[in-house]
Every structure is written in C-alpha cells, then in structure tokens.
Amino acid sequence: MPNGRRPTASLYLDRLNLYRRLLAGYPQHKWLDIEALGEQVMPEYDLVRVRYFTAVIKPLPGADVRAPQRQQAYLRALETLPRTTIHLGKFRVDPRVMPLHPTRYDEAGEPVRVTVKKTEEKGSDVALASMLLVDAMRGDCDVYAVCTNDSDLTMPLRLVREELGRQVGLISPMQPKRASNELKRTAPTWHRQVTPEILEASQLPDEIRDSVGVIRRPPEWSRNSEGPAEARPSNQ
C-alpha cells in the first residue's frame, strides 16, 4: 500500500446467519468479540469499522425466558467496543396456516393444515445492504467484507464491486464449498471462512465494565458449556 500503510477493512456481520450456521447449539461461543473476529479472519487488514446487524428477540411461549436478558447483556457488551455499531431489526410473529410435516391428507385428499406462530426477522438484511452501499459510496476503506451466507445480499455485493469499483470480501460462516453459490458468483476479491477455532479465539472477557456497571458473561454461555446442544430460536 502507499506509504507502507496497511489496507483498511470495514466488516458487516449478519448475526442471524452466523447464529444459524455456527452458534446455535454452541453456547460457549456466543459471547463473541466481533472486532476480534474480524481481526482473526482478516489479519493483514486494519479493521476500522464493524457494523453488527441483528434483531431484538421476544419472549415466546415455551422458549427460554432468560434469552432476552442474555441478548441485552450481550448488546450492552458490544457497545463497549470502540469500532462497533449495532443496527437493530425486529422479529415479527404472525399466525400462519401451513401443512403438517410429514404431510398428512384428510378424507377429501387435501393436505392437513394447522395454524402456527411463524417468527421472521425483519429489517436486518435491508439495513445491512443499505449501510454497505452508503459506506462503499464514501470509499473510506480498501475492502468491504460481509459475513453472511444469505443470497438476498447478492445484489448489493455485486453493486459495490461492479458499479462502485470497490473491493469486496466474503466471509462465510461455513465451509466455502457449502457457501451460497449466488454469493460466490459475485466474484469477491477474496472468500474466507469463520471456523469454530476462530470463534474460540474471539471471546469477550467474562466481565466487562461500562458507564453503568459490570456486564457479566451469562452462565449459560460459559466456556465450559457443552455443545452441540439442541438449537433454540435465533439469537438466543
């Protein structure tokens, strides 16, 4: 680089996708230092910004009642990181009529349907795409790295590279050969993987102090927690 400086990187982290692919069932890795994660995955870059996209979970019938408390503790811990900003979407719960699985048929030969509560995350992918494009238009970094396997982000990644002429990094929360083909076809500058070893090396301190007091790692997420455990709803 000019003047011998290291290239700079901006990281955009899709928490829900990372959770589903790597964290669900592994509570010992959930107290994640996302700045340390970026530095582990991109050691040759100067990480100048991390944008974290998630949604606030709601207490649901039958779910762990402490899950929202753990998430709030974690978000508060992330707010102490100097290069990190948090961008919140929301979870929407709607009744949906859906067929049973495995499929069963009634006397008329029609699939039996039941009413269920369907939980969907809203806003996070749009927010990530929007912030990625705005930052890339400013051109304040050498590479714009996105940690996701969500093919809905194919278009913004392509626009950053083809229309804005910026370098794009793709970070997969899974083995590259199993990553989204749509994302890989955006031809990123490089494609790397988040591994369990990187997660283990990127944990926050068990106790963190902010302006309010001490934030402690939830006991359910202790380093001695055993995994894989049964996966629970997203972000818990």
VOPAGU-2260 file (C-alpha; in pm, 1 decimal, decimal comma):
REM VOPAGU-2260
SITE   aa  ch    i         X         Y         Z
SITE  MET   A    0       0,0       0,0       0,0
SITE  PRO   A    1     108,2     364,5     -45,5
SITE  ASN   A    2     336,6     496,9     229,2
SITE  GLY   A    3     363,7     144,3     368,8
SITE  ARG   A    4      26,2     159,4     542,0
SITE  ARG   A    5    -185,0    -149,3     589,3
SITE  PRO   A    6    -505,8    -173,7     383,5
SITE  THR   A    7    -823,5     -93,4     574,2
SITE  ALA   A    8   -1137,5    -304,0     609,5
SITE  SER   A    9   -1499,7    -249,9     705,8
SITE  LEU   A   10   -1692,6    -554,6     834,6
SITE  TYR   A   11   -2069,2    -613,8     807,5
SITE  LEU   A   12   -2186,4    -901,8    1024,2
SITE  ASP   A   13   -2519,0   -1078,3     970,1
SITE  ARG   A   14   -2576,1   -1213,2    1320,6
SITE  LEU   A   15   -2877,9   -1429,2    1238,6
SITE  ASN   A   16   -2692,3   -1612,1     963,1
SITE  LEU   A   17   -2384,4   -1657,5    1179,4
SITE  TYR   A   18   -2606,6   -1787,4    1459,9
SITE  ARG   A   19   -2782,8   -2042,6    1244,7
SITE  ARG   A   20   -2464,2   -2170,1    1084,0
SITE  LEU   A   21   -2215,5   -2168,5    1373,2
SITE  LEU   A   22   -2353,1   -2057,6    1709,5
SITE  ALA   A   23   -2680,5   -2246,6    1750,6
SITE  GLY   A   24   -2611,8   -2528,6    1991,0
SITE  TYR   A   25   -2266,9   -2395,0    2090,0
SITE  PRO   A   26   -2336,1   -2152,1    2376,3
SITE  GLN   A   27   -1966,6   -2134,4    2472,2
SITE  HIS   A   28   -1903,3   -1928,6    2156,8
SITE  LYS   A   29   -2192,4   -1681,8    2184,5
SITE  TRP   A   30   -2006,3   -1422,5    2397,9
SITE  LEU   A   31   -1836,1   -1320,4    2076,4
SITE  ASP   A   32   -1596,7   -1028,3    2033,9
SITE  ILE   A   33   -1683,9    -929,9    1677,0
SITE  GLU   A   34   -1387,1    -694,6    1642,2
SITE  ALA   A   35   -1152,1    -976,6    1738,8
SITE  LEU   A   36   -1337,1   -1199,0    1492,4
SITE  GLY   A   37   -1269,2    -952,8    1211,4
SITE  GLU   A   38    -901,8    -932,1    1303,9
SITE  GLN   A   39    -874,0   -1310,7    1310,4
SITE  VAL   A   40   -1032,3   -1351,1     967,9
SITE  MET   A   41    -853,2   -1052,1     810,3
SITE  PRO   A   42    -515,0   -1031,0     986,5
SITE  GLU   A   43    -347,8    -832,7     706,9
SITE  TYR   A   44    -603,9    -550,4     729,1
SITE  ASP   A   45    -650,8    -260,4     967,0
SITE  LEU   A   46   -1011,8    -313,4    1080,4
SITE  VAL   A   47   -1162,3      33,3    1111,5
SITE  ARG   A   48   -1535,5     -39,5    1136,0
SITE  VAL   A   49   -1770,6    -321,6    1236,2
SITE  ARG   A   50   -2142,5    -300,0    1171,7
SITE  TYR   A   51   -2348,1    -561,2    1355,3
SITE  PHE   A   52   -2698,2    -642,8    1231,1
SITE  THR   A   53   -2942,9    -832,6    1448,3
SITE  ALA   A   54   -3298,3    -819,3    1582,0
SITE  VAL   A   55   -3432,4    -790,3    1934,7
SITE  ILE   A   56   -3580,0   -1122,4    2039,6
SITE  LYS   A   57   -3910,8   -1154,7    2220,4
SITE  PRO   A   58   -4009,8   -1395,0    2497,5
SITE  LEU   A   59   -4216,4   -1666,0    2332,3
SITE  PRO   A   60   -4432,8   -1939,3    2487,7
SITE  GLY   A   61   -4221,8   -2245,3    2551,0
SITE  ALA   A   62   -3896,1   -2059,4    2490,2
SITE  ASP   A   63   -3621,5   -1983,9    2740,3
SITE  VAL   A   64   -3746,8   -1684,2    2940,6
SITE  ARG   A   65   -3387,4   -1568,4    3004,4
SITE  ALA   A   66   -3299,0   -1543,6    2637,0
SITE  PRO   A   67   -3394,5   -1173,8    2601,5
SITE  GLN   A   68   -3187,9   -1091,7    2912,0
SITE  ARG   A   69   -2883,4   -1267,1    2767,8
SITE  GLN   A   70   -2920,6   -1081,9    2441,1
SITE  GLN   A   71   -2946,7    -746,0    2616,2
SITE  ALA   A   72   -2634,9    -821,8    2820,0
SITE  TYR   A   73   -2452,0    -911,3    2500,9
SITE  LEU   A   74   -2563,1    -599,7    2314,7
SITE  ARG   A   75   -2453,4    -389,6    2609,3
SITE  ALA   A   76   -2114,4    -562,6    2599,6
SITE  LEU   A   77   -2080,5    -493,2    2226,4
SITE  GLU   A   78   -2149,3    -124,7    2287,4
SITE  THR   A   79   -1818,1    -106,3    2474,9
SITE  LEU   A   80   -1624,5    -198,5    2159,0
SITE  PRO   A   81   -1482,7     120,3    2005,1
SITE  ARG   A   82   -1521,3      33,1    1635,8
SITE  THR   A   83   -1862,3    -136,1    1655,1
SITE  THR   A   84   -2210,5      -2,5    1583,5
SITE  ILE   A   85   -2529,2    -204,1    1635,4
SITE  HIS   A   86   -2816,2    -192,8    1387,4
SITE  LEU   A   87   -3140,4    -347,1    1512,1
SITE  GLY   A   88   -3423,3    -500,2    1317,0
SITE  LYS   A   89   -3711,9    -682,8    1478,8
SITE  PHE   A   90   -3872,6   -1023,4    1497,7
SITE  ARG   A   91   -4229,4   -1040,7    1375,8
SITE  VAL   A   92   -4459,0   -1316,5    1498,7
SITE  ASP   A   93   -4763,7   -1389,4    1283,8
SITE  PRO   A   94   -5016,2   -1673,8    1270,8
SITE  ARG   A   95   -4977,9   -1879,4     954,1
SITE  VAL   A   96   -5176,4   -2172,4     817,5
SITE  MET   A   97   -4929,0   -2433,7     699,6
SITE  PRO   A   98   -4934,5   -2803,7     602,6
SITE  LEU   A   99   -4822,1   -3062,6     856,3
SITE  HIS   A  100   -4481,2   -3221,4     824,5
SITE  PRO   A  101   -4467,3   -3503,1     733,9
SITE  THR   A  102   -4762,0   -3443,1     503,2
SITE  ARG   A  103   -5094,1   -3598,0     602,2
SITE  TYR   A  104   -5413,5   -3597,0     399,2
SITE  ASP   A  105   -5775,7   -3562,0     504,4
SITE  GLU   A  106   -6068,5   -3767,0     375,6
SITE  ALA   A  107   -6100,2   -3540,6      72,7
SITE  GLY   A  108   -5737,7   -3599,3     -20,7
SITE  GLU   A  109   -5628,9   -3248,6      80,1
SITE  PRO   A  110   -5314,7   -3185,6     288,7
SITE  VAL   A  111   -5395,6   -3135,5     657,2
SITE  ARG   A  112   -5311,8   -2781,3     761,5
SITE  VAL   A  113   -5262,1   -2627,3    1105,2
SITE  THR   A  114   -5225,2   -2274,0    1237,2
SITE  VAL   A  115   -4878,1   -2198,9    1369,8
SITE  LYS   A  116   -4689,4   -1898,7    1504,1
SITE  LYS   A  117   -4421,7   -1808,5    1249,7
SITE  THR   A  118   -4129,1   -1594,2    1361,3
SITE  GLU   A  119   -3945,0   -1391,2    1098,6
SITE  GLU   A  120   -3665,7   -1139,1    1125,3
SITE  LYS   A  121   -3748,4    -810,2     957,6
SITE  GLY   A  122   -3520,7    -527,0     853,0
SITE  SER   A  123   -3171,6    -659,7     918,1
SITE  ASP   A  124   -3083,7    -761,7     562,5
SITE  VAL   A  125   -3217,4    -434,0     420,5
SITE  ALA   A  126   -3021,6    -236,9     680,9
SITE  LEU   A  127   -2702,1    -428,8     602,9
SITE  ALA   A  128   -2739,4    -373,6     228,5
SITE  SER   A  129   -2812,6      -4,0     279,9
SITE  MET   A  130   -2518,7      64,0     511,1
SITE  LEU   A  131   -2283,1    -138,4     290,1
SITE  LEU   A  132   -2374,8      68,1     -15,4
SITE  VAL   A  133   -2355,5     401,6     166,9
SITE  ASP   A  134   -2013,8     320,4     312,4
SITE  ALA   A  135   -1885,4     193,1     -23,1
SITE  MET   A  136   -2003,4     512,3    -193,6
SITE  ARG   A  137   -1792,7     710,0      53,7
SITE  GLY   A  138   -1496,2     491,2     -35,8
SITE  ASP   A  139   -1338,8     520,0     306,9
SITE  CYS   A  140   -1196,7     165,1     318,5
SITE  ASP   A  141    -993,5     -59,7      92,1
SITE  VAL   A  142   -1221,0    -362,8     131,0
SITE  TYR   A  143   -1584,7    -409,4     238,8
SITE  ALA   A  144   -1624,5    -752,5     397,7
SITE  VAL   A  145   -1961,4    -914,2     461,1
SITE  CYS   A  146   -2006,3   -1211,3     693,6
SITE  THR   A  147   -2316,1   -1394,1     571,4
SITE  ASN   A  148   -2449,2   -1682,4     367,2
SITE  ASP   A  149   -2771,1   -1501,8     275,7
SITE  SER   A  150   -2814,5   -1494,9    -101,6
SITE  ASP   A  151   -3050,5   -1196,2     -63,7
SITE  LEU   A  152   -2732,2    -987,9     -33,2
SITE  THR   A  153   -2608,0   -1088,5    -378,8
SITE  MET   A  154   -2722,0    -766,9    -548,3
SITE  PRO   A  155   -2565,3    -518,3    -303,1
SITE  LEU   A  156   -2235,5    -710,8    -310,7
SITE  ARG   A  157   -2240,0    -703,3    -689,2
SITE  LEU   A  158   -2320,4    -330,9    -694,7
SITE  VAL   A  159   -2034,2    -249,4    -458,3
SITE  ARG   A  160   -1788,9    -429,8    -684,7
SITE  GLU   A  161   -1924,9    -358,5   -1033,4
SITE  GLU   A  162   -2084,1     -14,7   -1003,0
SITE  LEU   A  163   -1872,8     143,9    -730,4
SITE  GLY   A  164   -1544,5     -29,3    -814,8
SITE  ARG   A  165   -1470,2    -131,7    -455,6
SITE  GLN   A  166   -1307,6    -448,1    -329,4
SITE  VAL   A  167   -1546,8    -692,5    -162,9
SITE  GLY   A  168   -1461,7    -965,1      85,6
SITE  LEU   A  169   -1697,5   -1257,9     150,8
SITE  ILE   A  170   -1676,2   -1425,6     490,2
SITE  SER   A  171   -1873,7   -1749,4     517,2
SITE  PRO   A  172   -1997,4   -1892,3     848,6
SITE  MET   A  173   -1949,7   -2235,7     688,9
SITE  GLN   A  174   -1712,8   -2425,0     461,8
SITE  PRO   A  175   -1658,9   -2231,7     136,5
SITE  LYS   A  176   -1767,1   -2529,6     -75,0
SITE  ARG   A  177   -2106,0   -2522,9     102,7
SITE  ALA   A  178   -2146,1   -2145,7      82,4
SITE  SER   A  179   -2411,5   -1979,3    -131,2
SITE  ASN   A  180   -2329,5   -2015,2    -499,8
SITE  GLU   A  181   -2510,3   -1686,8    -568,8
SITE  LEU   A  182   -2278,3   -1502,4    -330,6
SITE  LYS   A  183   -1969,0   -1670,6    -472,8
SITE  ARG   A  184   -2070,0   -1567,8    -823,9
SITE  THR   A  185   -2039,7   -1201,2    -721,7
SITE  ALA   A  186   -1663,6   -1259,8    -768,1
SITE  PRO   A  187   -1541,3   -1118,3    -435,9
SITE  THR   A  188   -1178,5   -1014,5    -402,0
SITE  TRP   A  189   -1140,1   -1299,6    -156,0
SITE  HIS   A  190   -1356,9   -1561,1      20,6
SITE  ARG   A  191   -1276,6   -1676,9     372,9
SITE  GLN   A  192   -1437,5   -1888,5     644,0
SITE  VAL   A  193   -1525,4   -1838,3    1010,2
SITE  THR   A  194   -1423,9   -2156,6    1189,5
SITE  PRO   A  195   -1503,6   -2280,4    1542,3
SITE  GLU   A  196   -1136,2   -2219,2    1623,4
SITE  ILE   A  197   -1170,7   -1852,9    1526,6
SITE  LEU   A  198   -1482,3   -1822,8    1743,5
SITE  GLU   A  199   -1297,5   -1977,1    2037,8
SITE  ALA   A  200   -1013,5   -1726,3    1994,9
SITE  SER   A  201   -1253,9   -1430,6    1967,3
SITE  GLN   A  202   -1436,2   -1428,1    2300,2
SITE  LEU   A  203   -1506,9   -1121,7    2511,3
SITE  PRO   A  204   -1375,0   -1106,0    2869,0
SITE  ASP   A  205   -1607,1   -1274,9    3118,0
SITE  GLU   A  206   -1657,2    -937,6    3289,8
SITE  ILE   A  207   -1672,1    -600,3    3116,0
SITE  ARG   A  208   -1724,4    -261,7    3275,4
SITE  ASP   A  209   -1921,3      18,9    3113,7
SITE  SER   A  210   -2054,6     352,7    3243,9
SITE  VAL   A  211   -2338,8     173,2    3423,7
SITE  GLY   A  212   -2151,6    -109,1    3591,4
SITE  VAL   A  213   -2024,6    -460,0    3527,8
SITE  ILE   A  214   -2154,4    -677,2    3245,2
SITE  ARG   A  215   -2103,6   -1048,0    3304,1
SITE  ARG   A  216   -2098,4   -1333,7    3060,9
SITE  PRO   A  217   -2426,6   -1526,5    3103,8
SITE  PRO   A  218   -2364,4   -1852,2    3292,3
SITE  GLU   A  219   -2546,9   -2042,3    3016,7
SITE  TRP   A  220   -2274,1   -1921,2    2778,2
SITE  SER   A  221   -1978,3   -2016,3    2995,4
SITE  ARG   A  222   -1666,6   -2153,1    2828,6
SITE  ASN   A  223   -1742,8   -2486,3    2996,3
SITE  SER   A  224   -2082,6   -2515,6    2827,1
SITE  GLU   A  225   -2114,4   -2835,4    2631,8
SITE  GLY   A  226   -2212,0   -2846,5    2266,4
SITE  PRO   A  227   -2369,5   -2919,2    2041,2
SITE  ALA   A  228   -2688,3   -2858,7    2234,9
SITE  GLU   A  229   -3038,7   -2853,3    2097,4
SITE  ALA   A  230   -3074,3   -2543,1    1882,1
SITE  ARG   A  231   -3319,3   -2282,5    2004,4
SITE  PRO   A  232   -3483,2   -1993,0    1819,7
SITE  SER   A  233   -3249,7   -1742,0    1662,6
SITE  ASN   A  234   -3019,9   -1516,5    1868,9
SITE  GLN   A  235   -3087,4   -1691,9    2198,4
